[in-house]
């Protein structure tokens, strides 16, 4: 049997079972169908890896993850399906995610307790206890015995029988197309990141185009086509502890170690997934420093130089390195700011990130690239303030100066630091990135995002009814963001964003004005609604407003949500944050998120 025949047989024999299990877990037929189809697409992409490792369990688990991403809707916008056992689905939804999955797998999934526990990721002993407790909760909620509940569980399968199963060939083709599209997006995002270096902003966020900047040359180059002489680069090109002390003069700095091992794989900083961006470097030099004393406290610096075997490889390594930070997906880590260091002989990029874990920690990272050489400088310290950005930029320039001098290049000490938009993310660059999203109380989990249908608009609320449809809207897309691993969060919690491209900047401006008026007038038309917070921001490139709206659900019970509407040229983004009780953020934090959404529109195409 060929690989294609094998997958086709697996798909045909398991799709119905997989979609009905997914439906029972999430309670939304359309979401279950789309998630299951997507899970099979991913299964085909990884078929050689999973074919001999219980592929049905892999598909069910993948589909569940996708539904978890799709269920973040405000209670005012929940979808109801009258042709199914709504009472049972609501009772299941009240259970913990793991408990619900266990019960569904042991009924509709036709698995035993041991297999179900393994698929959910809990020990069998814990699975027994969880199932017993969950069944008791179902009996109490439905006021029925186990036998009746089991029959009702199996009857849920009827809700998905009418769904049309896509042909296996369609699944395989979509999987292939998705892989190609992801590759194109990665390349495009890297190109945009490079081009984006030409669009810089001052500390006041006034933007300037690349045409206003002087002609750049390569580091260490007398002419643009002269590359660094990598043979002359050694550990003597690394910074000294005396040079690093400029980052915090009140601390005492020392060199902890210098590593030249190209086979070392341990990352030396927080966000990178690997130690080196070049998969097969010619030479590497990593030096680490630590600072102690009365300075910021618990400080660490790492400097890395990677020498590639060709300029093309080095360029790709640089793009990969920047992408690691712009795509950083660590719990409670946020991208705070981005800067461009303008030089006559090659610009630098600087990113500042913050970990909101305890203790709070700030990371400042600088990147440079020329010829076959890629350089990185990382400073980490406890607290919310890193070194002054001008000081860090000067130290970053010092780290390159040695390489420049030893390669007999034309070097410079003249630098200008500008605040700029952050580099693009590799996935959906015109939308918020994971690194843009705020920490939520003590939840130590990573945000996850996924595309969802734009109709109905997942970011719309009762007050604005924004639809992003009509002749003036040329293109629109939506994404939702959830902390899906935080199983204790209520289902309505999450972020939704819709981005639309209008036929002109004037049409986009008129649309924003119309929706804003609806929001401001909401309390007049809906006596249960109240707008208690409203802020605005504007510069030469974009503008936006953020509101907090309170809606009375039942007497004495009010639901709150935060909504932002931003415009950049002909593009408009609507961002809605749905809190849940104490799981909320401040209006200032939400305004920062809306402002970041406006900067991300720079990458809309």
N, C-alpha and C positions, 0 to 999 in steps of 0.2 A: 504494500500500500504506500503510495507516495505521501509526501508531507502535506500536500494540498488535500488529498482524499482523506487523510487521517483527521485533519482539522474539520473538514466539511462534515464528516460522520459525527465527530464530537459535538459540533455546533448544532446539527439537526436533532440529535438525541437529547440534548441538555437544555436548550434555550427556554423551553416552556417551563421547566422546573426552576431554572435560575430566575426568570422574571417574576414568577409567582412568589418565590421566597423574598425577593427584593421588594416587591409590592407590600407584602405583609410587614416587613421591617419598617418601611418608610411611610406607608399609608397613602401614597399618591401614585396613581396608575401611570400617568405620563412621565413623571420623574423616574419611576422604576423602569419603564420601558427604555427611556433614553440612556439611563445609567447602565442597564444591562447590555444594550447594543454597544455602548462605548467600551464596556469591560471586555466584550468579545473582540473588539478591534485591537485592544491592547494585548489580549491573549494571543492573537495571531502574530503581532509584532514580536512577542517573546515566546513563541511556540516551542522553539528548540530548547528553551530553558525550563518550561513548565510542563511539557507534554508527559513526562514520566513522574510528575510530582503532584498528583491529585489536581488536575487542571480545573475541575468543576468548583472545588473549594476555593481555588485562586480567583476564579471569575466571580463567585458570590462575594468574596471578601472585597474585591476591587469595586464591584457594583455598589456594595454597602458604603464604601468610602465616598463614592461619587454622589450617592443620595444624601449622605451627611452634609456634603457641600451645597446641596440644592435645597435643603429644607429651611434655610434661614429666611423666613418671611414674617412680617409683622402680623399679629393676630387679626388685624383689620383686613388683611389681604389673604388669609388662608383659603386654600381651595377645598371645597366640599364635594364629595361624590355620593350622590343619593342612591346609586344603583349597587352599592356595596354595603357590607356590614359595618357601618360607621361606628356604632357603639363598641364593637369589638376592637376596631382599629384605634379608637380613642383610648380604650382601656390598655391596649398594648403600648400606646405612646406614653402612658404614664409610668411605665416600667423603665428601669435603667436600660441603656443601649445593649449592654452585654446580656442582660437577662432576657430582653426581647429577642435578640438574635438566637439565643440558646433554645427558647421555646419554639420559635419559627423553624429552626433547623431540625428539631426533633419531631416536628409534625409535618409541615409541608416539605421540608427538606429530606425526610426519610433517613435521617442519620441517627446513630446511637449517641448516648451521652458522651462517650469518650471522644468520638470524632467531632461532635459539635463543640466540645470544650476546647479541643485542639485548634479548631478553625477560629474560634472566638479569641483564643489566646489566654485561657485560664486553666489552672490545674483541674483535673477531673474531680477531685474532692471538693474544691470550691464550686465547680459546676453543679454538683449534686445539691449543695446547700442553696445556691442561687436559684436553681430551677424550682426547688421546693418552696422557697419564699415567694418567688414570682407567681407560681400557680396559685398559692394561697391568696395573693393580692388580686389575681384575676377572678377567682371564685367570689371574693368579697365584693369586687366592683360590679360583676355581672350577675351575682346572686344565682349562680348555676354551678353544677357539679363538673368534675373533670371531663367526663365522657361527653357531655353536651358541648363544652368549650372546645374539645378536640374536634368534634364534628363541625363546629362553626369555623375553626381554623382551616380545615380541609376545604370548606365551602368557599373560602376566599379565592381559591384558584379560579373560580368561575369569572372573577372580575377581569382576568387577564386573557381569557380564552379568545376574545374577539380581536386581540391585537394581531396585526399582520406582521409575520416574521420576515425580516429582510433576507434576501438570498445570501448564501454564504459568500458568493463571489463579490457581492456588494460590500460585505464586511471586510473582506481581504483588500479590496481596492481602496476603501476608505482608510484602512490602516496604513497602507503604503503611502497614500496621499498625505496622511497626517504626519508621517515620518519626514516626508520631503518638505512639507510646510514648516515643520519645526526646525529643520536644518536651515531653510531659507530665512526664518525669523532670527535664528541665532546669528547668521552672517549679517543680516540687515541691521540687527540691534548693535552689533559691534561697529559696523560702518557708521551708523547714526551716532554712536558714542564718540567716534573720532571726529566726525563732522561737527558734533555738538560742542566740541571744545572751542569752536570759533564763535559760539553764541555765549557771551559772558555777561555777567551783571556786576555792578558795583555793590558795595555793602547796602546801598539803598535800593538795590534790585533794579536799577535802570540798566536795560540791556543794550549791548552794542553788537553789531554784526561783525563777522570776520573781516570784512573789507576795511574796517577801521583799524585793524591791527597791522603791525609791521610784518614784513615777509619773514617767515620762520625758516631756520636751517636746523640741521641735525646737531645733536650735542657733539662737541669735539670736531666739528667739520669746518674746514676753510671754504669748502664749496658744498652745496646741497647733496652732491653725489659721493662725497667722501665718507666712508664708514669708519667706525672705531677699530683700532687694531687690537683685537681681542687677545692676542698672544701676550700683550704687555699687562693685562689685567690680572692681579693676584690679590691676596688678602690685605696687602698694603694699601689697596684702594678703599678699604672700609674705614668708617669713622672711628675716631678715638673717643675714650670716655670724656676727655676734656671738651671735645666738640659737642658731644651729646649733652653735657651739663648745661648748655645754653637753654635747653628745654625746661629745666627747673634748677636754677642756680642754688637754691636753698637745700637741695639734696646732694648727697655724696654718691657719685656714680662709679661703677666698676664694670669691667668686661667679664661676663659670666662664661663665655665660650665662643669659639669660632669653628664653624663646621664647613668642610669642603667635600663632604660625602654626597655624590650624586645619587646614591642608592637609598639615602634616608627618605622616608615617606611621611614622617610625622609633621603635620602643619605647625608652623611657628606662630600663627596668629588665629584669631577666633573664626572668621568667616570662611577662609579658603578650605576647600575639601581635600586638597593635597598640598604637599610642601612646596612643590615647584610647578609653575604654570607650563613650563616646557617639559614635555613628556620624555625627552631624551637630550638633556642639556650637555653641552661640551664641558662647561665648568660651572661650579656654583660656589658661592661664598655667603654664609649666614653668620652674622655676629649678633649676640644678645647682650644686653646691658641691664643692670638693675640699679635703682636709686633708693637710698634710704636717708632718713633725717627728718627735718622739720618741713619739708616741702609738701607736695600734694599727698604723698603716701602711697605705698605699695605700687611703685612705678616700674615699668618695664619698657624697654625699647628693643626692637629687632630690625636689623638692616639686612637686606638680601640683594645679591647681584647674581643674575642668571645670564650666562653666556650661551647663546644658541649657535647652531651649526650653519644657520643662514639668516639673512635679514627677514625673509618671509616668515620663517618659523618664529623668530623673535617678535615680529609684529602680531602674530596670532597669539603668542604667549601673553603679550601685553594686554590684548583684548580679553583674553580669558581671565587674567588676573583682576582687571577692573570689574569684569562681570561677576566674579566670585563675591565681591563686596556689594555691588548694586543688586545682586540676587540673594543677598545674605538671608538665610532662613534659620535663625536661632531664636529660641524662646525669649521674648521681651527685649529684643534688640531692634533699635530704630535708627534709620539714617537721619541725622540731625541737619547736616549742611554739606554743601559741595562748593569747591573753589577751583579756579584756574590760576596757575602761576605763570604769568606771561614773561617770556624770555626771548631775546633775539635769536637764540640758538636752541629752540625746542621748548614747548610749553610743558608744564607739569599738571597733574590733577591731584587734588587733595579731597578726601572724604572724611567727615566726622560722624561717628556712630556712637550710640549710647546703649549700654545694657542696663535695664531697669531691675535686674535681679539685686539681691542684697549681698554685698554692698553694691551700690550703684557704681558703674564703671564707664569711662569714656575712652573711645578709641579714635585716634587720629592717624590716617593712612595717606601716604604720598606715593605717587607712581611716576616713573619716567621711563622713556624708551628711546633708543637710538641704535641704528645699525643692527648688530647682533646682541646688544646688551639691553636687559630689562632690569630696572632697579626699584626696590620697594623700601620704604621707611615706615615703621609702625610704632606709635607711642600709646601705651595703655596706662591708665591711672584711676584710682578710686575717685568718686565724686562726679559732679556734673560739669566740670570745667577742665578741658585739656589745656595744653600750652597755648599762648597767644598765637593766632594763625600766622602772623607775620614772622614770628620767631621760628615756628615749625617750617615755614616755607624757606627761610634762610638756611636752616639746618639741612633741609632736603637738597637745597642747591649746593651746600658744602659736600654732601654725599656724592654728588655728580661731578663736582669740581676736580676731585682727584682722578677720576676716570678720564675726564676731559684733558687734564694736564698730561697724564701719562700717554695719551694717544696723540699728543702734539696737535691738539685742536685749538680753535679760536674760542676761548671761554669768556664768560661774563659773570659779573656780580650784580648786574642790574636786573631786578625783578619787580613785577607789579602783581599784587594779589587781588583777584576779583571774585566776588560772590557769583556763583553761576548755578544753572539748573543741574540737578543730579544726572548722571549718565543713565541711559535707558536700561530698562530691565530686558531680559531675554524673552519673556513671555508677555504678550499684551502690553507693549511699552507705552501706549497712550492711556492706560488705566493705572490706578494705584498699584504699587508693588507691595509684596509682603513686608518689605523693610520700611514701608511708609506708615504702617498701621500701629496704633498705640498699644501700650500694655494695658491689661484689664485687671485691676485690683491685684490679687495674689495668684492669678492663673498663670502657671508656668508651662504654657504650651505654645506651639507655633501656629500662626494664622495660616490658612489655606484658602486659595481662590480658585474659582472655576467659572467658565462661561455659562450663561443661561439664556433662554429666549428673551428677546426684548418685548415681545407681546405676550401677556401684559407687562408693562414696564415694572420690574421688580423694585425700582427706587421710588416709584410714585407713592404718594400718600393721599388720604382722603381730602386733604386741603388743596393740593395743587393739581392732582389728576393729570400730571405730565405724561404725554404718550409718545413723544418722539416719532410721530407719524405725520403724513401729509406731504403735499407736493414740494414743500420747501426743505424737507429732510431727505438728504441724498443717501445717507448711510447711518446706521445705528447699531450698537452692540451693548451687551450688558454682562456684568460679572457680579458674583456674590462672594463674600469672604466670611469664614467662620472659624472658630477654634474647635474643630470637629473632634479633637482628642479630649477636650474638656467635657466629659460626659455629664457633669453636674450642672452645666449651664442650661437654662430653659431654651426650648427650640426656637423661640422668636428672636433670640439674640443674634446679632450679626450686622454686617455692612453690605449694602447693595450699591452698585454704581452703573449708570448708563451714560454712554458717550455718543453724541450725535454730530454728524457733519451736515451743515446747512448749505444752501445754494450760494449764500454770501454772508459776509460779516454782518451786514445790515439785517438780514433775515434772522440770524442767530441772536442779535441784540434785541430784536422785536420779540422773539420767542421768550427770552429770559425776562423781559419786562412784563409780558403777559402772565407768565407763571408766577412771578414775584407778586404781582397784584392779587392773584388768586390767594396766595399764601397770606399776604397781609390782611386780606378781607375775610379770611376764614372764620374768625371768631364772630363776625357779624352775621354770617350765613349759617354757621353751625354753633349753637349756643353751648354745646358740650366741648368745643375746642377753644384753646387759649394759647396765644403766642407770648411766652414770658421772657424770651431772649432773642435778640437780633443784632448781628454785627455785619459790617461790610468791609471789604478791602479792595484796593485798586492800584495798579501801576500802569506803565505805558504798554504793557504786553497783555495783561489779563485783568479781570475784575471778578468779584464774587460776593455772595451774601450767604450767611448761615443763620438758621433759625432753630429754636427749640419749641416744639409744639406739644401741648398736653391735651389729650382727648379722654373724656369720661366714658369708660366702657360700661360700667354699672354704677349704681349710686354709691358714692364714696370710694370708687376704684377708678384710678386714672392711669392711662398708658402714655408714656413719653417717647418721643423720638426726635432725633436731630437731623435736619436736612440742609444740604448746601447746594447752591446752584452757581456754577462758575462758567466763564466764557473766555476763550482765547481765539480771536479772529472769528472764523466761521464755525468753530467747534464749541460745543456746550457739553458740560458734564454735570450730572445730578448725582449727589452722594447722599445716601440715607443711612444713618446709624440707629439701630433699634436696641436700646439698652434693656436690661431685665433686672428690675429692683436695684440692688446695690452694685450690680455689674454695669457701671456707667463710666463715662469720661467727662471731663470738664468742657465747658463751651470753648475755652481757649485751646484745648487739645483738639477738639473737633474742627475749630477754625484752621488750625495748622494742617490738619488732614485735608480739608477742602482746598487750602492754598497749594498743598503738594499735588492735589488732583489737577489744579490749574497748570502747574509747571509740567506735569506729565502730558498735557495736551500738545506740548511742543513736538512730541513724537507721533502725533496722529497723522495718518496719511490716507 
